[in-house]
Amino acid sequence: MSQVIDGVLKDWGERIFYPQVKGRIGKRTITRSAVSHSHKQTGGTRSARIREKLSLASRNAPEVMVKISGGGKGMRQIKAHLDYISRNGLVDLENEEGQLITGREAVRDLRDEWKYGQYGIPEEAQHKEAFNIVLSMPPGTNRTSVNDAARAFAATEFSSNHAYVFAAHDDERHPHVHLCVKSLGFDGTRLNPRKADLQRWREGFAEALRQRGIEANATPRTARGAIRGPVKQTALHKQQREAPEIEAKNQPVKSRLQDSFSVTKKALHVYGKIARALSSGDAADRQLALDITRFVAKMPVLQFLKAKSRTLDRDDKLADTRSSLSHSDLADKSR
């Protein structure tokens, strides 16, 4: 039975946690990473990894945030960003060799090194010569652990082929690190990250955090039943009042919600398969099956659809009431 359950976890778990990413494939993308991936692991390790991700998701472990906040097209923009993340020399930068860059003069030397180094960077360029990446965790997460995890992630992902510097900022509630990576590698290939790369970066950062005792997860939005850009109640009411004029403008919103619902249906199907398989296992697996069921019931998109359904039911009842009153008025006038 254990082998059957492991087979279900490997098959269905990878569909939700490691979905195929559609879209354009970046040329000359650096995808090297020492972080383990499910498709490279043995059967037992893969099922154990899926169990861990299910457990983290079901207890709502904090999700890491890794995003590309921008990029410098030329040294002028890169200089401005280095000044920003170093707070004009007040915050230490650390490079791929672990060296600290302290003070405005040292930051100026770093900029000259990047500008006149191996390949050089012009003041203005057509391509992004550096990528600005932000790694963060929710408020309350140990800042030292976040900084150490960011350092480990950057070393694993970039140090063998790219120059970079990073800085930890402590002036906001959520601990975060700014990472600036030169796009042109030591071997002449250019960093060209795509959606799949970003997800892998999230996985790598989350793994580095867990290795330091910080509970962290990096699940795709589809696995969490999350929806993009939910419509606020006030905006929804305004749309209903102005429906004739804005119907065309609403189509993208409707399409997004329909896509979310379609993806959620697929996710529910996968979670159902997994929960049914786990329910026939040992005590730990049965508990995980229950946790998954509770987790699915609280998915944001399901809560939104339930609220939307209640709103539509209320509107239908109101319309019926108005219709009845209108017919009653007509009947009175005809007498």
KOLPAFI-747434 format. One record per residue (C-alpha): residue number from 1; residue in three letters; chain; x, y, z. Coordinates in Angstrom, 2 decimals. Each point is the difference from the previous one (the first is absolute). Layout:
N
{pt NUM, "ala", "A", {X, Y, Z}}
...
This chain:
335
{pt 1, "met", "A", {0.00, 0.00, 0.00}}
{pt 2, "ser", "A", {2.86, 2.37, 0.82}}
{pt 3, "gln", "A", {1.39, -0.37, -3.52}}
{pt 4, "val", "A", {-3.42, 0.72, -1.48}}
{pt 5, "ile", "A", {-0.32, 3.18, 2.07}}
{pt 6, "asp", "A", {3.53, 1.07, -0.95}}
{pt 7, "gly", "A", {-0.91, -0.50, -3.65}}
{pt 8, "val", "A", {-3.07, 2.21, 0.34}}
{pt 9, "leu", "A", {2.02, 2.69, 1.77}}
{pt 10, "lys", "A", {2.69, 0.00, -2.69}}
{pt 11, "asp", "A", {-2.50, 0.04, -2.85}}
{pt 12, "trp", "A", {-2.61, 2.44, 1.27}}
{pt 13, "gly", "A", {2.17, 2.02, 2.38}}
{pt 14, "glu", "A", {2.35, 1.08, -2.75}}
{pt 15, "arg", "A", {-2.95, 1.19, -2.07}}
{pt 16, "ile", "A", {-0.94, 2.58, 2.60}}
{pt 17, "phe", "A", {3.35, 0.91, 1.53}}
{pt 18, "tyr", "A", {2.12, -0.23, -3.15}}
{pt 19, "pro", "A", {-2.39, 0.91, -2.85}}
{pt 20, "gln", "A", {1.29, 0.44, -3.52}}
{pt 21, "val", "A", {0.49, 3.67, -0.74}}
{pt 22, "lys", "A", {-1.48, 1.20, -3.27}}
{pt 23, "gly", "A", {1.42, 2.87, -1.98}}
{pt 24, "arg", "A", {3.13, 1.13, -1.74}}
{pt 25, "ile", "A", {3.25, -1.74, 0.84}}
{pt 26, "gly", "A", {2.84, 2.37, 0.66}}
{pt 27, "lys", "A", {3.14, -0.41, -2.07}}
{pt 28, "arg", "A", {3.34, -0.36, 1.74}}
{pt 29, "thr", "A", {-1.67, -0.18, 3.38}}
{pt 30, "ile", "A", {2.19, -1.01, 2.88}}
{pt 31, "thr", "A", {-1.90, -2.75, 1.77}}
{pt 32, "arg", "A", {2.75, -1.62, 2.01}}
{pt 33, "ser", "A", {-0.94, -0.69, 3.58}}
{pt 34, "ala", "A", {1.24, -2.32, 2.71}}
{pt 35, "val", "A", {-3.44, -0.08, 1.59}}
{pt 36, "ser", "A", {-1.65, -3.40, -0.29}}
{pt 37, "his", "A", {-3.00, -0.29, -2.29}}
{pt 38, "ser", "A", {-2.65, -2.69, 0.12}}
{pt 39, "his", "A", {0.58, -1.26, -3.53}}
{pt 40, "lys", "A", {3.65, -0.65, 0.84}}
{pt 41, "gln", "A", {-0.71, -1.88, 3.20}}
{pt 42, "thr", "A", {-0.53, -3.69, 0.64}}
{pt 43, "gly", "A", {-3.53, -1.32, 0.47}}
{pt 44, "gly", "A", {0.09, -0.10, 3.80}}
{pt 45, "thr", "A", {1.59, 3.43, 0.27}}
{pt 46, "arg", "A", {-2.53, 1.49, -2.41}}
{pt 47, "ser", "A", {-3.00, -1.28, 1.95}}
{pt 48, "ala", "A", {1.56, 1.19, 3.27}}
{pt 49, "arg", "A", {0.53, 3.43, -1.54}}
{pt 50, "ile", "A", {-3.63, 0.15, -1.12}}
{pt 51, "arg", "A", {-1.11, -1.02, 3.51}}
{pt 52, "glu", "A", {2.09, 2.83, 1.44}}
{pt 53, "lys", "A", {-1.49, 2.54, -2.40}}
{pt 54, "leu", "A", {-3.53, -1.23, 0.74}}
{pt 55, "ser", "A", {0.66, 0.29, 3.72}}
{pt 56, "leu", "A", {1.43, 3.51, -0.34}}
{pt 57, "ala", "A", {-2.90, 1.13, -2.19}}
{pt 58, "ser", "A", {-2.70, -1.52, 2.20}}
{pt 59, "arg", "A", {1.26, 1.80, 3.09}}
{pt 60, "asn", "A", {0.39, 3.26, -1.93}}
{pt 61, "ala", "A", {3.77, 0.29, 0.34}}
{pt 62, "pro", "A", {1.22, 3.49, -0.96}}
{pt 63, "glu", "A", {0.55, 0.43, -3.72}}
{pt 64, "val", "A", {3.28, 1.46, -1.15}}
{pt 65, "met", "A", {-0.04, 2.96, -2.35}}
{pt 66, "val", "A", {2.56, 0.17, -2.79}}
{pt 67, "lys", "A", {-0.56, 2.55, -2.73}}
{pt 68, "ile", "A", {1.90, 1.90, -2.65}}
{pt 69, "ser", "A", {-0.63, 3.62, 0.91}}
{pt 70, "gly", "A", {1.74, 1.41, -3.04}}
{pt 71, "gly", "A", {3.31, 0.13, -1.78}}
{pt 72, "gly", "A", {2.61, 2.46, -1.12}}
{pt 73, "lys", "A", {0.27, 0.73, -3.72}}
{pt 74, "gly", "A", {3.45, 1.42, 0.24}}
{pt 75, "met", "A", {2.30, 1.15, 2.75}}
{pt 76, "arg", "A", {-1.94, 3.18, 0.71}}
{pt 77, "gln", "A", {-3.01, -1.97, 1.27}}
{pt 78, "ile", "A", {2.19, -2.59, 1.74}}
{pt 79, "lys", "A", {1.85, 2.76, 1.88}}
{pt 80, "ala", "A", {-3.30, 1.44, 1.20}}
{pt 81, "his", "A", {-1.14, -3.40, 1.25}}
{pt 82, "leu", "A", {3.27, -0.74, 1.78}}
{pt 83, "asp", "A", {-0.25, 3.38, 1.72}}
{pt 84, "tyr", "A", {-3.56, -0.84, 1.01}}
{pt 85, "ile", "A", {0.64, -3.46, 1.46}}
{pt 86, "ser", "A", {3.17, 1.21, 1.75}}
{pt 87, "arg", "A", {-1.87, 3.07, 1.27}}
{pt 88, "asn", "A", {2.80, 2.09, -1.52}}
{pt 89, "gly", "A", {2.66, -2.01, 1.80}}
{pt 90, "leu", "A", {-1.71, -0.26, 3.39}}
{pt 91, "val", "A", {-0.97, -3.67, -0.49}}
{pt 92, "asp", "A", {2.65, -2.63, -0.72}}
{pt 93, "leu", "A", {-0.09, -1.88, -3.29}}
{pt 94, "glu", "A", {1.37, -3.52, -0.29}}
{pt 95, "asn", "A", {1.26, -1.48, -3.27}}
{pt 96, "glu", "A", {0.17, -3.54, -1.40}}
{pt 97, "glu", "A", {3.36, -0.56, 1.71}}
{pt 98, "gly", "A", {-1.34, 0.91, 3.43}}
{pt 99, "gln", "A", {1.85, 3.32, 0.07}}
{pt 100, "leu", "A", {-1.68, 2.99, 1.65}}
{pt 101, "ile", "A", {-0.29, 3.29, -1.87}}
{pt 102, "thr", "A", {-0.23, 2.67, 2.68}}
{pt 103, "gly", "A", {-0.41, 3.73, -0.54}}
{pt 104, "arg", "A", {-0.66, 2.24, -3.00}}
{pt 105, "glu", "A", {3.55, -0.21, -1.33}}
{pt 106, "ala", "A", {-0.07, -3.80, 0.01}}
{pt 107, "val", "A", {-3.35, 0.03, -1.82}}
{pt 108, "arg", "A", {1.52, 2.38, -2.56}}
{pt 109, "asp", "A", {2.91, -2.41, -0.49}}
{pt 110, "leu", "A", {-2.47, -2.85, -0.51}}
{pt 111, "arg", "A", {-1.84, 1.98, -2.66}}
{pt 112, "asp", "A", {3.27, 0.68, -1.83}}
{pt 113, "glu", "A", {0.91, -3.68, 0.23}}
{pt 114, "trp", "A", {-3.29, -1.00, -1.62}}
{pt 115, "lys", "A", {0.24, 2.76, -2.61}}
{pt 116, "tyr", "A", {3.57, -0.68, -1.12}}
{pt 117, "gly", "A", {0.29, -3.69, 0.92}}
{pt 118, "gln", "A", {0.19, -3.11, -2.16}}
{pt 119, "tyr", "A", {-2.73, 0.90, -2.50}}
{pt 120, "gly", "A", {-0.79, 3.49, 1.18}}
{pt 121, "ile", "A", {-3.35, 1.74, 0.25}}
{pt 122, "pro", "A", {-0.83, 3.17, -1.99}}
{pt 123, "glu", "A", {-1.75, 2.95, 1.61}}
{pt 124, "glu", "A", {-3.07, -0.67, -2.15}}
{pt 125, "ala", "A", {-0.94, -3.39, -1.45}}
{pt 126, "gln", "A", {-2.84, -1.70, -1.86}}
{pt 127, "his", "A", {0.05, -3.12, 2.17}}
{pt 128, "lys", "A", {-0.23, -0.42, 3.75}}
{pt 129, "glu", "A", {3.57, -0.15, 1.22}}
{pt 130, "ala", "A", {-1.08, -0.88, 3.54}}
{pt 131, "phe", "A", {-3.06, -1.48, 1.67}}
{pt 132, "asn", "A", {-1.38, 1.37, 3.25}}
{pt 133, "ile", "A", {-1.44, -2.82, 2.10}}
{pt 134, "val", "A", {-1.81, 0.29, 3.32}}
{pt 135, "leu", "A", {-0.22, -2.90, 2.45}}
{pt 136, "ser", "A", {-2.26, 0.43, 3.00}}
{pt 137, "met", "A", {-2.00, -1.69, 2.73}}
{pt 138, "pro", "A", {-2.97, 1.08, 2.14}}
{pt 139, "pro", "A", {0.46, 2.26, 3.04}}
{pt 140, "gly", "A", {1.31, -1.81, 3.06}}
{pt 141, "thr", "A", {2.35, -2.31, -1.91}}
{pt 142, "asn", "A", {3.50, -0.05, 1.46}}
{pt 143, "arg", "A", {1.97, 2.56, -2.01}}
{pt 144, "thr", "A", {3.37, -1.66, 0.44}}
{pt 145, "ser", "A", {-1.37, -3.27, -1.35}}
{pt 146, "val", "A", {-1.53, 1.80, -2.98}}
{pt 147, "asn", "A", {3.31, 1.69, -0.77}}
{pt 148, "asp", "A", {1.93, -3.26, 0.34}}
{pt 149, "ala", "A", {-2.52, -1.82, -2.20}}
{pt 150, "ala", "A", {0.22, 2.72, -2.64}}
{pt 151, "arg", "A", {3.79, -0.27, 0.05}}
{pt 152, "ala", "A", {-0.16, -3.78, -0.43}}
{pt 153, "phe", "A", {-2.61, 0.25, -2.76}}
{pt 154, "ala", "A", {2.02, 2.55, -1.97}}
{pt 155, "ala", "A", {3.17, -2.06, 0.32}}
{pt 156, "thr", "A", {-1.76, -3.15, -1.18}}
{pt 157, "glu", "A", {-1.80, 1.63, -2.89}}
{pt 158, "phe", "A", {2.42, 2.61, -1.34}}
{pt 159, "ser", "A", {3.51, -0.03, 1.48}}
{pt 160, "ser", "A", {1.58, -2.37, -2.55}}
{pt 161, "asn", "A", {-0.82, 2.23, -2.97}}
{pt 162, "his", "A", {-1.24, 3.43, 1.09}}
{pt 163, "ala", "A", {1.26, 2.94, 2.01}}
{pt 164, "tyr", "A", {-2.53, 1.32, 2.50}}
{pt 165, "val", "A", {-0.43, 1.97, 3.19}}
{pt 166, "phe", "A", {-2.76, -0.05, 2.57}}
{pt 167, "ala", "A", {-1.14, 2.14, 2.90}}
{pt 168, "ala", "A", {-2.33, -0.73, 2.91}}
{pt 169, "his", "A", {-2.47, 2.73, 0.88}}
{pt 170, "asp", "A", {-1.33, 0.28, 3.54}}
{pt 171, "asp", "A", {-2.13, 3.12, -0.41}}
{pt 172, "glu", "A", {-3.25, -1.84, -0.74}}
{pt 173, "arg", "A", {-2.05, -2.52, 1.98}}
{pt 174, "his", "A", {0.59, -2.86, -2.40}}
{pt 175, "pro", "A", {3.65, -1.10, -0.18}}
{pt 176, "his", "A", {1.26, 0.20, -3.56}}
{pt 177, "val", "A", {3.18, -0.07, -2.03}}
{pt 178, "his", "A", {0.78, 1.87, -3.22}}
{pt 179, "leu", "A", {2.12, -2.02, -2.42}}
{pt 180, "cys", "A", {1.55, 1.62, -3.08}}
{pt 181, "val", "A", {1.37, -2.51, -2.54}}
{pt 182, "lys", "A", {2.03, 0.83, -3.11}}
{pt 183, "ser", "A", {-1.84, -1.55, -2.92}}
{pt 184, "leu", "A", {3.08, -0.79, -2.08}}
{pt 185, "gly", "A", {1.75, -3.02, 1.47}}
{pt 186, "phe", "A", {3.70, -0.73, 0.26}}
{pt 187, "asp", "A", {-0.39, -2.44, -2.92}}
{pt 188, "gly", "A", {-1.72, 2.58, -2.22}}
{pt 189, "thr", "A", {-3.53, -1.36, 0.30}}
{pt 190, "arg", "A", {-2.75, 2.37, 1.06}}
{pt 191, "leu", "A", {-2.42, -0.54, 2.87}}
{pt 192, "asn", "A", {-3.53, -0.13, -1.42}}
{pt 193, "pro", "A", {-2.39, -1.14, 2.75}}
{pt 194, "arg", "A", {-3.48, -1.26, -0.79}}
{pt 195, "lys", "A", {-2.96, -1.11, 2.08}}
{pt 196, "ala", "A", {1.46, -3.46, 0.61}}
{pt 197, "asp", "A", {3.25, 1.56, 1.20}}
{pt 198, "leu", "A", {-1.86, 2.22, 2.47}}
{pt 199, "gln", "A", {-1.82, -2.99, 1.45}}
{pt 200, "arg", "A", {3.30, -1.86, 0.33}}
{pt 201, "trp", "A", {1.50, 3.02, 1.76}}
{pt 202, "arg", "A", {-2.91, 0.00, 2.45}}
{pt 203, "glu", "A", {0.59, -3.71, 0.64}}
{pt 204, "gly", "A", {3.70, 0.62, 0.59}}
{pt 205, "phe", "A", {-0.56, 2.89, 2.39}}
{pt 206, "ala", "A", {-2.65, -1.94, 1.94}}
{pt 207, "glu", "A", {2.29, -3.01, 0.29}}
{pt 208, "ala", "A", {2.84, 2.19, 1.28}}
{pt 209, "leu", "A", {-2.34, 1.43, 2.63}}
{pt 210, "arg", "A", {-1.17, -3.44, 1.14}}
{pt 211, "gln", "A", {3.62, -1.09, 0.34}}
{pt 212, "arg", "A", {0.33, 2.84, 2.51}}
{pt 213, "gly", "A", {-3.03, -0.99, 2.04}}
{pt 214, "ile", "A", {-2.47, 2.42, -1.63}}
{pt 215, "glu", "A", {-3.26, -1.51, -1.20}}
{pt 216, "ala", "A", {-0.45, 1.16, -3.59}}
{pt 217, "asn", "A", {-1.82, -1.18, -3.08}}
{pt 218, "ala", "A", {0.08, 0.84, -3.70}}
{pt 219, "thr", "A", {-3.18, -1.36, -1.52}}
{pt 220, "pro", "A", {-1.43, 1.27, -3.30}}
{pt 221, "arg", "A", {-3.11, 2.18, 0.26}}
{pt 222, "thr", "A", {-2.04, -2.78, -1.58}}
{pt 223, "ala", "A", {0.92, -2.37, 2.84}}
{pt 224, "arg", "A", {-1.29, 2.54, 2.54}}
{pt 225, "gly", "A", {-3.23, 0.78, -1.86}}
{pt 226, "ala", "A", {1.02, 3.65, -0.06}}
{pt 227, "ile", "A", {-1.53, 2.49, -2.41}}
{pt 228, "arg", "A", {1.58, 3.08, -1.49}}
{pt 229, "gly", "A", {-1.54, 3.39, 0.48}}
{pt 230, "pro", "A", {-3.24, -0.81, 1.86}}
{pt 231, "val", "A", {-2.76, 2.50, -0.66}}
{pt 232, "lys", "A", {-0.78, 2.07, 3.10}}
{pt 233, "gln", "A", {-3.62, 0.15, 1.12}}
{pt 234, "thr", "A", {-0.24, 3.77, -0.59}}
{pt 235, "ala", "A", {1.41, -0.38, -3.48}}
{pt 236, "leu", "A", {-2.39, -2.88, -0.69}}
{pt 237, "his", "A", {-3.00, 2.13, 0.98}}
{pt 238, "lys", "A", {1.24, 2.83, -2.20}}
{pt 239, "gln", "A", {0.39, -2.40, -2.91}}
{pt 240, "gln", "A", {-3.54, -1.24, 0.49}}
{pt 241, "arg", "A", {-1.36, 3.58, -0.05}}
{pt 242, "glu", "A", {1.97, 0.86, -3.12}}
{pt 243, "ala", "A", {-0.38, -3.39, -1.65}}
{pt 244, "pro", "A", {-1.12, 1.20, -3.47}}
{pt 245, "glu", "A", {2.97, 2.36, -0.36}}
{pt 246, "ile", "A", {2.73, -2.23, 1.38}}
{pt 247, "glu", "A", {-1.05, -3.44, -1.18}}
{pt 248, "ala", "A", {2.84, -0.08, -2.53}}
{pt 249, "lys", "A", {2.53, 1.11, 2.62}}
{pt 250, "asn", "A", {-1.15, -2.77, 2.32}}
{pt 251, "gln", "A", {0.86, -2.76, -2.44}}
{pt 252, "pro", "A", {3.66, -0.31, 1.14}}
{pt 253, "val", "A", {-1.15, -0.25, 3.63}}
{pt 254, "lys", "A", {-2.60, -2.63, -0.87}}
{pt 255, "ser", "A", {2.55, -1.92, -2.04}}
{pt 256, "arg", "A", {2.47, 0.07, 2.90}}
{pt 257, "leu", "A", {-2.62, -1.31, 2.42}}
{pt 258, "gln", "A", {-1.03, -2.72, -2.44}}
{pt 259, "asp", "A", {3.63, -1.02, -0.38}}
{pt 260, "ser", "A", {0.39, -0.09, 3.79}}
{pt 261, "phe", "A", {-3.10, -2.15, 0.32}}
{pt 262, "ser", "A", {1.23, -2.37, -2.72}}
{pt 263, "val", "A", {3.41, -0.34, 1.64}}
{pt 264, "thr", "A", {-1.63, -0.49, 3.40}}
{pt 265, "lys", "A", {-2.14, -2.84, -1.34}}
{pt 266, "lys", "A", {3.17, -1.73, -1.22}}
{pt 267, "ala", "A", {1.71, 0.60, 3.35}}
{pt 268, "leu", "A", {-3.00, -1.38, 1.89}}
{pt 269, "his", "A", {0.07, -3.10, -2.16}}
{pt 270, "val", "A", {3.70, -0.53, 0.76}}
{pt 271, "tyr", "A", {-0.42, 0.60, 3.74}}
{pt 272, "gly", "A", {-2.95, -2.39, 0.00}}
{pt 273, "lys", "A", {2.09, -2.75, -1.59}}
{pt 274, "ile", "A", {2.81, 0.56, 2.49}}
{pt 275, "ala", "A", {-2.26, 0.17, 3.06}}
{pt 276, "arg", "A", {-1.81, -3.22, -0.96}}
{pt 277, "ala", "A", {3.32, -1.80, -0.42}}
{pt 278, "leu", "A", {1.38, 1.30, 3.30}}
{pt 279, "ser", "A", {-3.20, -0.95, 1.86}}
{pt 280, "ser", "A", {0.85, -3.67, -0.57}}
{pt 281, "gly", "A", {3.48, 0.33, 1.48}}
{pt 282, "asp", "A", {1.43, 0.04, 3.51}}
{pt 283, "ala", "A", {-1.02, 2.41, 2.77}}
{pt 284, "ala", "A", {2.31, 2.77, -1.23}}
{pt 285, "asp", "A", {-1.34, -0.26, -3.55}}
{pt 286, "arg", "A", {-3.61, -0.01, 1.20}}
{pt 287, "gln", "A", {0.65, 3.13, 2.04}}
{pt 288, "leu", "A", {1.58, 1.66, -3.04}}
{pt 289, "ala", "A", {-3.10, -0.91, -2.03}}
{pt 290, "leu", "A", {-2.18, 1.80, 2.56}}
{pt 291, "asp", "A", {2.32, 3.01, 0.01}}
{pt 292, "ile", "A", {-0.17, 0.20, -3.80}}
{pt 293, "thr", "A", {-3.80, -0.12, 0.08}}
{pt 294, "arg", "A", {-0.14, 2.90, 2.47}}
{pt 295, "phe", "A", {2.58, 1.94, -1.99}}
{pt 296, "val", "A", {-1.97, -0.35, -3.23}}
{pt 297, "ala", "A", {-3.22, 1.12, 1.69}}
{pt 298, "lys", "A", {1.68, 3.29, 0.95}}
{pt 299, "met", "A", {1.51, 0.77, -3.42}}
{pt 300, "pro", "A", {-0.41, 3.71, -0.86}}
{pt 301, "val", "A", {-1.59, -0.65, -3.37}}
{pt 302, "leu", "A", {-2.63, -2.27, 1.54}}
{pt 303, "gln", "A", {-0.80, 2.61, 2.63}}
{pt 304, "phe", "A", {-0.31, 2.62, -2.73}}
{pt 305, "leu", "A", {-2.28, -2.18, -2.13}}
{pt 306, "lys", "A", {-2.19, -0.75, 3.01}}
{pt 307, "ala", "A", {-0.32, 3.72, 0.77}}
{pt 308, "lys", "A", {-0.69, 0.70, -3.67}}
{pt 309, "ser", "A", {-2.71, -2.67, -0.03}}
{pt 310, "arg", "A", {-1.64, 1.53, 3.07}}
{pt 311, "thr", "A", {0.07, 3.44, -1.65}}
{pt 312, "leu", "A", {-1.61, -1.35, -3.17}}
{pt 313, "asp", "A", {-2.68, -1.82, 2.00}}
{pt 314, "arg", "A", {-0.76, 3.19, 1.91}}
{pt 315, "asp", "A", {-0.18, 2.02, -3.22}}
{pt 316, "asp", "A", {-2.33, -2.58, -1.58}}
{pt 317, "lys", "A", {-2.33, 0.14, 2.99}}
{pt 318, "leu", "A", {0.02, 3.80, -0.10}}
{pt 319, "ala", "A", {-0.79, -0.04, -3.71}}
{pt 320, "asp", "A", {-2.87, -2.43, 0.59}}
{pt 321, "thr", "A", {-1.37, 2.25, 2.76}}
{pt 322, "arg", "A", {0.18, 3.08, -2.24}}
{pt 323, "ser", "A", {-1.68, -1.90, -2.82}}
{pt 324, "ser", "A", {-2.81, -1.11, 2.30}}
{pt 325, "leu", "A", {-0.52, 3.55, 1.27}}
{pt 326, "ser", "A", {-0.04, 1.31, -3.56}}
{pt 327, "his", "A", {-2.65, -2.51, -1.06}}
{pt 328, "ser", "A", {-2.01, 0.87, 3.10}}
{pt 329, "asp", "A", {0.11, 3.72, -0.88}}
{pt 330, "leu", "A", {-1.15, -0.71, -3.55}}
{pt 331, "ala", "A", {-2.87, -2.10, 1.29}}
{pt 332, "asp", "A", {-1.09, 2.79, 2.36}}
{pt 333, "lys", "A", {0.08, 2.60, -2.79}}
{pt 334, "ser", "A", {-2.08, -2.17, -2.32}}
{pt 335, "arg", "A", {-2.85, -0.17, 2.48}}
